[in-house]
Amino acid sequence: MKRSRINQIIRETEALLAKEGFVLPPFLTWTPEEWATKGEECREIYDNELGWDVTDFGCGDFDKIGLTAVTIRNGNQKMADKYPKPYAEKYLVARENQLTPMHYHAYKMEDIINRGGGILCMRLYNAAKDGSLDETSDVVVVSDGVKLTLPAGSVVELKKGESITYTQRLYHEFWGKEGYGDVLVGEVSMCNDDSADNFFLTAPGRFPAIDEDEAPYRLLCNEYPNK
């Protein structure tokens, strides 16, 4: 991805958050020059990958397959003695017809909330014992306290204010519904570990290769100079 495109996406995400009344904590507004002055006092940010995350999952077409995430808080199961926090919180942006590819989590349970904007669509399957897609068994989920039993592959739509709970080993892919605008998604979950707890049906890339065609507006969570 070009750095100019990443900069544009982050600016658009900041505008969407502001429009919906969400204010980011200070570290998410620091410039690269400000990050250069930070040190060990920010160790929790570095170790738990708090911050901006813009990815095209290695496909090279962000508008088709991609996601913008802002991790606000996170614990760390690998360093639980140092970081005992058992939960995480994120904002995500699912653009119209922009797919986050099919995947499940073995450890993390998460609530996905439509915080504003358009309609969030998601397709759901169970994971089979071997990790493949179970295309026959019904999916049981809870949406705002209501238990739903759905055929495999069902598409669920969340309007503003609605939420759903993803349990462990629940395959899901999601996107913003065409014609309704980008969706601001909230994620409240158990600790997030992108390096060990994302099981994709296919094998996408995690962070994009970046063409540095201009200076970064904000650093991504894997780019902190003192990490």
C-alpha positions in Angstrom: 0.0 0.0 0.0 1.1 3.5 -0.6 1.8 5.6 2.5 -0.3 8.4 1.1 -3.3 6.0 1.0 -2.7 4.9 4.6 -2.5 8.5 5.6 -5.8 9.2 3.8 -7.5 6.2 5.5 -6.4 7.2 9.0 -7.7 10.8 8.4 -11.0 9.5 7.2 -11.3 7.2 10.2 -10.5 10.1 12.5 -13.3 12.1 10.8 -15.8 9.2 11.1 -15.0 8.7 14.8 -15.4 12.4 15.5 -18.7 12.5 13.6 -20.1 9.6 15.7 -18.9 11.4 18.9 -15.9 9.2 19.8 -12.7 10.8 21.1 -9.4 9.0 20.9 -6.9 8.8 23.7 -3.8 11.1 23.3 -1.3 8.4 22.1 -3.4 7.8 18.9 -3.0 11.5 17.9 0.8 11.6 18.4 2.9 12.5 15.3 6.0 10.4 14.2 8.1 13.2 15.7 6.4 12.9 19.0 6.8 9.2 19.0 10.5 9.7 18.6 10.7 11.3 22.0 8.9 8.4 23.8 10.6 5.6 25.6 10.0 2.9 28.2 7.0 4.8 29.7 5.1 3.6 26.7 6.1 0.0 27.0 2.5 -1.2 27.4 1.6 0.4 24.1 4.5 -1.3 22.3 4.1 -4.7 23.9 0.3 -4.9 23.4 0.2 -3.4 19.9 -2.1 -0.5 20.8 -2.6 2.0 18.0 -3.4 2.2 14.3 -3.6 -0.8 12.1 -4.4 -0.5 8.4 -4.2 -3.7 6.3 -5.1 -5.1 2.9 -4.4 -8.6 4.2 -1.7 -8.9 1.5 -4.2 -8.8 -1.4 -3.1 -5.5 -2.8 -6.6 -4.1 -3.1 -7.6 -2.4 0.2 -11.0 -1.3 -1.1 -11.9 -4.9 -1.9 -10.3 -6.8 1.0 -9.1 -4.8 4.0 -9.7 -3.4 7.4 -8.9 -0.4 9.5 -8.5 -1.0 13.3 -7.7 1.2 16.2 -6.7 -0.8 19.3 -7.5 1.3 22.4 -6.7 -1.1 25.2 -5.4 -4.7 25.4 -3.9 -7.2 27.8 -1.3 -9.8 26.9 -1.7 -13.5 27.5 2.0 -14.1 26.8 3.0 -11.7 29.6 0.0 -12.0 31.9 2.2 -11.3 35.0 3.2 -8.0 33.6 -0.1 -7.2 31.9 -3.0 -8.9 33.8 -5.7 -7.0 32.0 -8.1 -9.8 30.6 -9.9 -7.6 28.0 -9.4 -5.5 24.9 -11.2 -2.8 23.1 -11.0 -1.7 19.4 -12.7 0.5 16.9 -12.9 -1.0 13.4 -14.1 0.5 10.1 -15.8 -1.8 7.6 -16.2 0.0 4.4 -19.0 -0.6 1.9 -18.4 -4.0 0.2 -14.9 -4.2 1.8 -14.4 -7.8 3.1 -12.5 -8.8 6.2 -11.7 -12.5 5.2 -13.2 -15.6 6.9 -11.4 -16.5 10.1 -12.0 -17.7 13.7 -10.3 -17.3 17.1 -9.3 -20.2 19.3 -9.0 -18.1 22.5 -10.7 -14.8 22.1 -14.4 -14.3 22.6 -15.6 -10.9 21.3 -18.7 -8.7 21.1 -19.0 -6.9 17.8 -21.1 -3.7 18.0 -22.4 -1.4 15.2 -21.4 2.0 16.7 -22.5 4.1 13.8 -22.6 4.7 10.1 -24.1 2.0 7.8 -25.2 -1.7 8.2 -22.6 -4.4 9.1 -23.1 -7.7 7.3 -21.4 -10.9 8.5 -21.4 -14.5 7.3 -21.1 -17.2 9.9 -20.0 -20.9 10.1 -18.7 -23.2 12.8 -15.1 -24.4 12.6 -14.8 -28.2 12.2 -12.5 -30.1 14.6 -9.7 -30.0 12.0 -10.1 -26.2 11.5 -11.9 -26.4 8.2 -15.2 -24.8 7.4 -18.2 -26.7 8.8 -20.7 -26.2 6.0 -23.6 -28.3 7.6 -24.0 -27.6 11.3 -26.2 -24.8 12.6 -24.6 -21.8 14.1 -25.8 -20.7 17.5 -25.1 -17.0 18.5 -26.4 -14.4 20.9 -27.3 -11.0 19.6 -28.1 -8.4 22.3 -29.2 -11.1 24.7 -31.3 -13.0 22.2 -30.2 -16.5 21.2 -30.3 -17.2 17.4 -30.0 -20.6 15.7 -29.0 -20.1 12.1 -28.1 -22.4 9.1 -24.4 -22.6 8.3 -23.4 -19.7 6.1 -26.2 -17.4 7.2 -25.7 -13.6 6.8 -26.5 -11.5 9.8 -27.0 -7.7 9.6 -26.3 -5.3 12.4 -27.9 -1.9 12.4 -26.6 1.0 14.6 -26.6 0.0 18.2 -27.0 -3.7 17.6 -24.3 -6.3 18.6 -23.4 -10.0 18.4 -21.1 -12.2 20.4 -18.5 -14.3 18.5 -17.6 -17.3 20.6 -14.4 -19.3 20.1 -14.1 -21.3 16.8 -16.8 -19.4 15.1 -15.8 -18.6 11.5 -16.8 -15.1 10.5 -16.3 -12.6 7.6 -17.8 -9.2 7.5 -18.3 -6.1 5.3 -20.3 -2.9 5.1 -23.6 -3.3 3.3 -23.6 -1.6 -0.1 -25.5 1.7 -0.3 -25.5 2.4 3.4 -22.1 3.9 4.0 -19.0 2.8 6.0 -19.6 1.2 9.4 -17.9 2.2 12.6 -17.6 -1.1 14.5 -16.8 -1.5 18.2 -15.1 -4.6 19.5 -15.1 -5.5 23.2 -13.2 -8.8 23.7 -10.9 -10.9 25.7 -7.2 -10.2 25.1 -6.3 -9.8 21.4 -3.2 -11.6 19.9 -3.1 -11.2 16.2 0.1 -13.2 15.9 -1.2 -16.4 17.4 -5.1 -16.3 17.6 -6.2 -15.5 14.1 -7.0 -18.6 12.0 -7.9 -17.6 8.5 -9.5 -19.9 6.0 -6.9 -18.8 3.5 -3.5 -17.4 4.5 -3.5 -13.6 4.1 -0.7 -11.3 4.9 -0.8 -9.5 8.3 0.8 -6.1 7.7 1.0 -4.5 4.2 4.2 -3.7 2.4 4.4 0.1 2.3 5.5 2.3 -0.6 6.8 5.4 1.2 5.6 8.0 -1.3 5.1 10.6 1.4 5.8 11.0 5.1 3.6 9.1 7.6 0.7 11.1 9.2 0.4 8.5 12.1 2.6 5.5 12.8 1.0 2.1 12.6 1.2 -0.2 15.7 4.1 -2.1 14.3 6.2 1.0 13.5 7.0 2.6 16.8 10.7 3.7 16.8 11.5 2.6 20.4 9.6 -0.7 20.3 
